[in-house]
Amino acid sequence: MSEIMVSKTHIDALLTAALRWSDPADPYGPLGALSFFREDGGSVYLTAENAHELGRALLLYHFDMCDWDEGREEAEAYTFEALPGKPDPVVILRGIEFYEYQTAPEVVEEWSETTTYKFLTALRFAAIGQLPDIRRVPWGLDERDVFLEWAARARPNG
């Protein structure tokens, strides 16, 4: 684990993507509802109303894992502010990777039981689902030349 401060904007970006890629009112619709399990075993859907709480938890978890003192008051006072524009899944995947690298404890078992980990896992799956062409890839990789066929599709002129 490195110890570079994860910014409020970084957390806002993750939550902006999660909210834009989720629809709690229609959990089985095209976007579905981004839900994740809490440490206490309950589950929660991310909404605009609870984004502040989750953002604060993400920042404070980072502070706790890195033993940061400076800036903790700002983290405790976190309020979510959506970023403009359409979230890009590649940007978000990289953002998740950065957060995890800066924050995750060395003991995997401790990390995998946290709300933070569970949220980031749900967001990672949501980001993968947003990747261009993901639905064009065969469901089940049964053909031996799948890589060759996919490369040919990616280069339509040959």
N, C-alpha and C positions, 0 to 999 in steps of 0.2 A: 504494500500500500504506500502510495506517495502521500504527500500532505499539501496539496495545492487547494486553496479555498474554492469550494463550489459556490458560485454566485447565485443571488436571488434570480437573476435573469435566466440562468441555467435551469433552475427549478421551474420558473414560469414557462419556459419553452417545453419542458417535459409535460407539464400539466396542460398547456395549451393543446398539444398534440393529442393527449389522452382524451380531453373533452371533445375535440373536433372529430375524433375517430370513434366516438361512443354515443349511444342513444339509449339512456336508461328507460325511456318510455317505450322503447321497442327492442327488448333484449334479443329477440330472434330475427330482427330486421337485417338489412344489408350491413349496417355498422355494428349492430349488437350493442351490448352494454359492457363497458370496461369494468369488470368487477375483480376483486381480489380478496383473499382471506387475511384477516387481522391476526395478530399474535394470540388473541383470546379465543380464536377458532371461529368467530363470526365472519360473515362476509359483508362487503360493502360495495355499492356502486359509486363510482366517482361522479359527482355532480358539481355544478358551479357553486352550490351552497356549501359543499364540504371540501372544495379545492384548497381553501385557506388552511384548513386543519391538516390536510395531507402534506401540503407544501411546507408548513411549519415542521411537521414531523420529519420530512426528508432533510431539511436543513439542520434541525437539532440532532438527528442521528449522525449526520456528518460531523457536526461539532463534537459530539460525544466520542466518536471513534478516533478523531484526530486530536483530542484534548485541546481544542481551541477555546480560548477565553475571550479574546478580542473579537467584537462583533456579535457576541451571543445575544445581546439585548435586541439587536436588529432581527436576528433569526427568530427570537421569541415573539416579536411583533409582526412577523411575516403576514402579508396579505397578497393574495394571488392577483396578478395583472396579466391578462392574456396578451400574447404577442400578436402583432398584425401578420397577415399573410397566411398562406396555406402551408401547414407543416410538411416537411419532406421526410419520408421514412428513413433515408440514409443519414440525414442530419440527426434524427432522433436516436437511431441505433448507435451512432457515434457518441451522442450525449449520454446514453445509458452506460456505455462502456467507460466513459470518462468518470461519471459519478461513481460507478462501482470500483474503479481503480483507486480513486481518491478516498473512498469511504469504507469499503468492505473489510471486515476483520479478517485476521489470518485463519481463524478457526471457522471452517465452512459450515459446520453444524449450527454455530451461533447465528451466522448470516442467513442461512436458509429458513430460519424460523421467524424472521422479522417481517413486519408489515412492509418495510421499505423494499426488501427483496421480492416479496410477493407482488407488490405494485409494479416494480420494474420488470418482472417476468411477464406480467399481463401486458404491460406497455410494449415490451419487445415483441410479443406475439402479434399485437395490434399493428406495430410498425411493419413487421414482415408481411402481414396481410395487405398493407398499403403499397407494397413494392410494385412498380410497373411490371406487367407481364406475368405476375405470380400465378394468375388463374389460367394462363396459357400453357404452363408447364404440365406435363402429363401427371395425372393422379396415380401414383404407383410407378416406380421406375423399373419396368420389366424388360425393356428393350436394351440389348447390349450396345447399340449404337446411339443411345439417348443423347450423349454429349455431341456427337457428330450432327445428329438431326437438329438439335437445338442451336448449334453454331450456324448451321445453314439457314435456319429461320431468322436468325439475328442479322444475317447478311443477305437480304433479299436479292441483291444484284450479283450474288455469287461468288 
